[in-house]
């Protein structure tokens, strides 16, 4: 499964588990969970932010206006 889809699924599960539209998690923590680097996760998160699926804040990730469906994110391919 492509890393961008794994990240999207992980975020969906974390938001669902938290029961809130805000996650307190760092890019490094996400990278460790996915077995990749912080830089790769940061690039993929910026992609999701450009698509308005999420809003990035220091130490937090918020649900954006363009969230596709509860518990899951869709990442558009270029």
N, CA, C and O atoms as a GROMACS GRO file, in nm:
protein
  312
    1UNK      N    1   0.086  -0.119   0.000
    1UNK     CA    2   0.000   0.000   0.000
    1UNK      C    3   0.090   0.124   0.000
    1UNK      O    4   0.183   0.132   0.080
    2UNK      N    5   0.063   0.220  -0.088
    2UNK     CA    6   0.145   0.342  -0.095
    2UNK      C    7   0.146   0.417   0.039
    2UNK      O    8   0.048   0.416   0.114
    3UNK      N    9   0.258   0.481   0.066
    3UNK     CA   10   0.276   0.550   0.193
    3UNK      C   11   0.173   0.660   0.214
    3UNK      O   12   0.125   0.680   0.326
    4UNK      N   13   0.138   0.732   0.107
    4UNK     CA   14   0.039   0.839   0.124
    4UNK      C   15  -0.096   0.784   0.168
    4UNK      O   16  -0.166   0.847   0.247
    5UNK      N   17  -0.133   0.667   0.117
    5UNK     CA   18  -0.259   0.607   0.159
    5UNK      C   19  -0.250   0.553   0.302
    5UNK      O   20  -0.347   0.560   0.377
    6UNK      N   21  -0.134   0.499   0.338
    6UNK     CA   22  -0.115   0.452   0.476
    6UNK      C   23  -0.126   0.568   0.574
    6UNK      O   24  -0.185   0.553   0.681
    7UNK      N   25  -0.069   0.683   0.538
    7UNK     CA   26  -0.079   0.801   0.624
    7UNK      C   27  -0.224   0.846   0.636
    7UNK      O   28  -0.271   0.876   0.746
    8UNK      N   29  -0.295   0.852   0.524
    8UNK     CA   30  -0.435   0.894   0.526
    8UNK      C   31  -0.519   0.802   0.614
    8UNK      O   32  -0.602   0.848   0.692
    9UNK      N   33  -0.496   0.672   0.601
    9UNK     CA   34  -0.571   0.575   0.684
    9UNK      C   35  -0.536   0.590   0.831
    9UNK      O   36  -0.624   0.584   0.918
   10UNK      N   37  -0.407   0.610   0.860
   10UNK     CA   38  -0.364   0.628   0.999
   10UNK      C   39  -0.430   0.751   1.059
   10UNK      O   40  -0.480   0.746   1.171
   11UNK      N   41  -0.429   0.862   0.985
   11UNK     CA   42  -0.493   0.984   1.036
   11UNK      C   43  -0.642   0.961   1.061
   11UNK      O   44  -0.695   1.003   1.163
   12UNK      N   45  -0.708   0.894   0.967
   12UNK     CA   46  -0.850   0.865   0.985
   12UNK      C   47  -0.876   0.785   1.111
   12UNK      O   48  -0.969   0.816   1.186
   13UNK      N   49  -0.794   0.682   1.134
   13UNK     CA   50  -0.810   0.600   1.256
   13UNK      C   51  -0.783   0.682   1.382
   13UNK      O   52  -0.855   0.669   1.481
   14UNK      N   53  -0.679   0.765   1.378
   14UNK     CA   54  -0.646   0.846   1.496
   14UNK      C   55  -0.755   0.946   1.528
   14UNK      O   56  -0.790   0.965   1.645
   15UNK      N   57  -0.810   1.012   1.425
   15UNK     CA   58  -0.920   1.106   1.448
   15UNK      C   59  -1.042   1.033   1.504
   15UNK      O   60  -1.107   1.081   1.596
   16UNK      N   61  -1.071   0.917   1.447
   16UNK     CA   62  -1.187   0.840   1.493
   16UNK      C   63  -1.168   0.796   1.638
   16UNK      O   64  -1.260   0.807   1.719
   17UNK      N   65  -1.050   0.746   1.669
   17UNK     CA   66  -1.021   0.700   1.806
   17UNK      C   67  -1.026   0.815   1.905
   17UNK      O   68  -1.074   0.799   2.017
   18UNK      N   69  -0.976   0.932   1.864
   18UNK     CA   70  -0.974   1.049   1.954
   18UNK      C   71  -1.114   1.106   1.973
   18UNK      O   72  -1.141   1.168   2.076
   19UNK      N   73  -1.203   1.084   1.876
   19UNK     CA   74  -1.338   1.137   1.886
   19UNK      C   75  -1.342   1.288   1.881
   19UNK      O   76  -1.434   1.351   1.935
   20UNK      N   77  -1.242   1.348   1.817
   20UNK     CA   78  -1.234   1.493   1.808
   20UNK      C   79  -1.176   1.532   1.673
   20UNK      O   80  -1.123   1.448   1.600
   21UNK      N   81  -1.186   1.660   1.640
   21UNK     CA   82  -1.132   1.709   1.514
   21UNK      C   83  -0.991   1.764   1.530
   21UNK      O   84  -0.943   1.836   1.443
   22UNK      N   85  -0.924   1.730   1.639
   22UNK     CA   86  -0.790   1.779   1.666
   22UNK      C   87  -0.703   1.668   1.724
   22UNK      O   88  -0.743   1.600   1.818
   23UNK      N   89  -0.585   1.650   1.666
   23UNK     CA   90  -0.490   1.551   1.716
   23UNK      C   91  -0.364   1.622   1.764
   23UNK      O   92  -0.311   1.708   1.693
   24UNK      N   93  -0.317   1.587   1.881
   24UNK     CA   94  -0.188   1.638   1.928
   24UNK      C   95  -0.084   1.530   1.899
   24UNK      O   96  -0.066   1.437   1.977
   25UNK      N   97  -0.017   1.545   1.786
   25UNK     CA   98   0.081   1.446   1.742
   25UNK      C   99   0.184   1.518   1.656
   25UNK      O  100   0.151   1.613   1.585
   26UNK      N  101   0.306   1.473   1.663
   26UNK     CA  102   0.411   1.536   1.583
   26UNK      C  103   0.434   1.458   1.454
   26UNK      O  104   0.394   1.342   1.440
   27UNK      N  105   0.500   1.524   1.360
   27UNK     CA  106   0.535   1.459   1.234
   27UNK      C  107   0.627   1.340   1.263
   27UNK      O  108   0.618   1.236   1.197
   28UNK      N  109   0.716   1.356   1.361
   28UNK     CA  110   0.809   1.249   1.397
   28UNK      C  111   0.734   1.126   1.450
   28UNK      O  112   0.769   1.013   1.416
   29UNK      N  113   0.633   1.148   1.532
   29UNK     CA  114   0.555   1.035   1.585
   29UNK      C  115   0.482   0.962   1.473
   29UNK      O  116   0.476   0.839   1.472
   30UNK      N  117   0.427   1.036   1.378
   30UNK     CA  118   0.361   0.973   1.263
   30UNK      C  119   0.463   0.894   1.180
   30UNK      O  120   0.435   0.783   1.136
   31UNK      N  121   0.581   0.953   1.160
   31UNK     CA  122   0.686   0.886   1.083
   31UNK      C  123   0.726   0.755   1.148
   31UNK      O  124   0.743   0.654   1.080
   32UNK      N  125   0.741   0.755   1.280
   32UNK     CA  126   0.778   0.633   1.350
   32UNK      C  127   0.670   0.527   1.336
   32UNK      O  128   0.700   0.409   1.317
   33UNK      N  129   0.546   0.568   1.344
   33UNK     CA  130   0.434   0.474   1.330
   33UNK      C  131   0.432   0.411   1.190
   33UNK      O  132   0.397   0.294   1.175
   34UNK      N  133   0.470   0.490   1.089
   34UNK     CA  134   0.466   0.443   0.950
   34UNK      C  135   0.598   0.383   0.904
   34UNK      O  136   0.606   0.326   0.794
   35UNK      N  137   0.702   0.394   0.985
   35UNK     CA  138   0.832   0.339   0.946
   35UNK      C  139   0.900   0.418   0.837
   35UNK      O  140   0.963   0.360   0.748
   36UNK      N  141   0.888   0.551   0.842
   36UNK     CA  142   0.950   0.637   0.742
   36UNK      C  143   1.014   0.755   0.812
   36UNK      O  144   1.027   0.756   0.934
   37UNK      N  145   1.055   0.855   0.736
   37UNK     CA  146   1.121   0.971   0.794
   37UNK      C  147   1.023   1.085   0.818
   37UNK      O  148   0.917   1.091   0.756
   38UNK      N  149   1.062   1.174   0.908
   38UNK     CA  150   0.980   1.292   0.937
   38UNK      C  151   0.964   1.377   0.812
   38UNK      O  152   0.856   1.433   0.788
   39UNK      N  153   1.069   1.388   0.731
   39UNK     CA  154   1.063   1.471   0.611
   39UNK      C  155   0.957   1.421   0.512
   39UNK      O  156   0.883   1.500   0.454
   40UNK      N  157   0.951   1.290   0.495
   40UNK     CA  158   0.851   1.232   0.404
   40UNK      C  159   0.710   1.258   0.458
   40UNK      O  160   0.622   1.298   0.382
   41UNK      N  161   0.690   1.236   0.587
   41UNK     CA  162   0.558   1.261   0.647
   41UNK      C  163   0.521   1.408   0.634
   41UNK      O  164   0.406   1.440   0.603
   42UNK      N  165   0.616   1.498   0.658
   42UNK     CA  166   0.588   1.641   0.647
   42UNK      C  167   0.543   1.677   0.506
   42UNK      O  168   0.450   1.755   0.488
   43UNK      N  169   0.610   1.620   0.405
   43UNK     CA  170   0.572   1.648   0.266
   43UNK      C  171   0.430   1.597   0.237
   43UNK      O  172   0.351   1.666   0.172
   44UNK      N  173   0.398   1.477   0.284
   44UNK     CA  174   0.264   1.422   0.260
   44UNK      C  175   0.157   1.499   0.337
   44UNK      O  176   0.046   1.518   0.286
   45UNK      N  177   0.188   1.544   0.458
   45UNK     CA  178   0.093   1.625   0.535
   45UNK      C  179   0.067   1.758   0.466
   45UNK      O  180  -0.047   1.806   0.463
   46UNK      N  181   0.171   1.819   0.409
   46UNK     CA  182   0.152   1.945   0.336
   46UNK      C  183   0.061   1.923   0.215
   46UNK      O  184  -0.020   2.009   0.180
   47UNK      N  185   0.075   1.808   0.151
   47UNK     CA  186  -0.011   1.774   0.038
   47UNK      C  187  -0.157   1.766   0.083
   47UNK      O  188  -0.247   1.818   0.016
   48UNK      N  189  -0.181   1.701   0.196
   48UNK     CA  190  -0.317   1.693   0.251
   48UNK      C  191  -0.368   1.831   0.290
   48UNK      O  192  -0.486   1.860   0.274
   49UNK      N  193  -0.279   1.915   0.341
   49UNK     CA  194  -0.320   2.050   0.380
   49UNK      C  195  -0.358   2.132   0.256
   49UNK      O  196  -0.456   2.205   0.258
   50UNK      N  197  -0.280   2.119   0.148
   50UNK     CA  198  -0.314   2.190   0.023
   50UNK      C  199  -0.450   2.147  -0.030
   50UNK      O  200  -0.522   2.226  -0.091
   51UNK      N  201  -0.486   2.021  -0.007
   51UNK     CA  202  -0.616   1.969  -0.051
   51UNK      C  203  -0.726   2.000   0.049
   51UNK      O  204  -0.841   1.959   0.030
   52UNK      N  205  -0.691   2.074   0.155
   52UNK     CA  206  -0.784   2.117   0.261
   52UNK      C  207  -0.847   2.000   0.336
   52UNK      O  208  -0.958   2.011   0.388
   53UNK      N  209  -0.776   1.886   0.341
   53UNK     CA  210  -0.822   1.773   0.420
   53UNK      C  211  -0.786   1.791   0.567
   53UNK      O  212  -0.857   1.746   0.656
   54UNK      N  213  -0.672   1.859   0.591
   54UNK     CA  214  -0.626   1.885   0.727
   54UNK      C  215  -0.576   2.028   0.737
   54UNK      O  216  -0.552   2.094   0.636
   55UNK      N  217  -0.559   2.074   0.860
   55UNK     CA  218  -0.495   2.202   0.890
   55UNK      C  219  -0.381   2.169   0.986
   55UNK      O  220  -0.401   2.106   1.089
   56UNK      N  221  -0.261   2.213   0.950
   56UNK     CA  222  -0.144   2.185   1.034
   56UNK      C  223  -0.118   2.301   1.127
   56UNK      O  224  -0.115   2.417   1.086
   57UNK      N  225  -0.098   2.269   1.254
   57UNK     CA  226  -0.055   2.366   1.354
   57UNK      C  227   0.061   2.304   1.430
   57UNK      O  228   0.084   2.183   1.420
   58UNK      N  229   0.134   2.384   1.504
   58UNK     CA  230   0.250   2.330   1.577
   58UNK      C  231   0.205   2.223   1.677
   58UNK      O  232   0.134   2.251   1.774
   59UNK      N  233   0.247   2.098   1.651
   59UNK     CA  234   0.214   1.988   1.741
   59UNK      C  235   0.071   1.939   1.730
   59UNK      O  236   0.029   1.854   1.809
   60UNK      N  237  -0.004   1.991   1.634
   60UNK     CA  238  -0.145   1.951   1.618
   60UNK      C  239  -0.179   1.933   1.471
   60UNK      O  240  -0.119   1.995   1.383
   61UNK      N  241  -0.275   1.848   1.447
   61UNK     CA  242  -0.334   1.832   1.314
   61UNK      C  243  -0.484   1.842   1.333
   61UNK      O  244  -0.542   1.770   1.414
   62UNK      N  245  -0.547   1.931   1.257
   62UNK     CA  246  -0.692   1.952   1.266
   62UNK      C  247  -0.758   1.901   1.139
   62UNK      O  248  -0.697   1.900   1.032
   63UNK      N  249  -0.882   1.860   1.150
   63UNK     CA  250  -0.960   1.820   1.033
   63UNK      C  251  -0.987   1.944   0.949
   63UNK      O  252  -1.026   2.048   1.002
   64UNK      N  253  -0.965   1.932   0.819
   64UNK     CA  254  -0.990   2.044   0.728
   64UNK      C  255  -1.130   2.041   0.673
   64UNK      O  256  -1.210   1.952   0.703
   65UNK      N  257  -1.160   2.141   0.591
   65UNK     CA  258  -1.296   2.154   0.535
   65UNK      C  259  -1.327   2.050   0.428
   65UNK      O  260  -1.444   2.022   0.402
   66UNK      N  261  -1.224   1.993   0.366
   66UNK     CA  262  -1.245   1.903   0.254
   66UNK      C  263  -1.227   1.756   0.294
   66UNK      O  264  -1.187   1.674   0.211
   67UNK      N  265  -1.256   1.724   0.417
   67UNK     CA  266  -1.245   1.584   0.461
   67UNK      C  267  -1.348   1.503   0.383
   67UNK      O  268  -1.467   1.537   0.381
   68UNK      N  269  -1.303   1.397   0.319
   68UNK     CA  270  -1.388   1.324   0.226
   68UNK      C  271  -1.499   1.245   0.293
   68UNK      O  272  -1.613   1.246   0.247
   69UNK      N  273  -1.467   1.175   0.402
   69UNK     CA  274  -1.567   1.093   0.469
   69UNK      C  275  -1.521   1.066   0.612
   69UNK      O  276  -1.400   1.070   0.637
   70UNK      N  277  -1.610   1.039   0.704
   70UNK     CA  278  -1.569   1.013   0.841
   70UNK      C  279  -1.472   0.895   0.849
   70UNK      O  280  -1.496   0.790   0.790
   71UNK      N  281  -1.363   0.915   0.922
   71UNK     CA  282  -1.269   0.807   0.946
   71UNK      C  283  -1.173   0.776   0.833
   71UNK      O  284  -1.093   0.684   0.844
   72UNK      N  285  -1.180   0.854   0.724
   72UNK     CA  286  -1.089   0.826   0.612
   72UNK      C  287  -1.059   0.954   0.536
   72UNK      O  288  -1.140   1.047   0.533
   73UNK      N  289  -0.944   0.956   0.475
   73UNK     CA  290  -0.905   1.067   0.390
   73UNK      C  291  -0.872   1.011   0.253
   73UNK      O  292  -0.820   0.900   0.241
   74UNK      N  293  -0.903   1.086   0.152
   74UNK     CA  294  -0.864   1.049   0.017
   74UNK      C  295  -0.756   1.147  -0.026
   74UNK      O  296  -0.772   1.268  -0.010
   75UNK      N  297  -0.648   1.096  -0.080
   75UNK     CA  298  -0.542   1.183  -0.130
   75UNK      C  299  -0.550   1.181  -0.281
   75UNK      O  300  -0.539   1.076  -0.344
   76UNK      N  301  -0.569   1.299  -0.340
   76UNK     CA  302  -0.576   1.309  -0.485
   76UNK      C  303  -0.438   1.284  -0.543
   76UNK      O  304  -0.338   1.335  -0.491
   77UNK      N  305  -0.431   1.209  -0.649
   77UNK     CA  306  -0.304   1.187  -0.717
   77UNK      C  307  -0.283   1.301  -0.816
   77UNK      O  308  -0.380   1.350  -0.876
   78UNK      N  309  -0.158   1.344  -0.835
   78UNK     CA  310  -0.132   1.457  -0.927
   78UNK      C  311  -0.168   1.425  -1.070
   78UNK      O  312  -0.152   1.510  -1.158
   0.00000   0.00000   0.00000
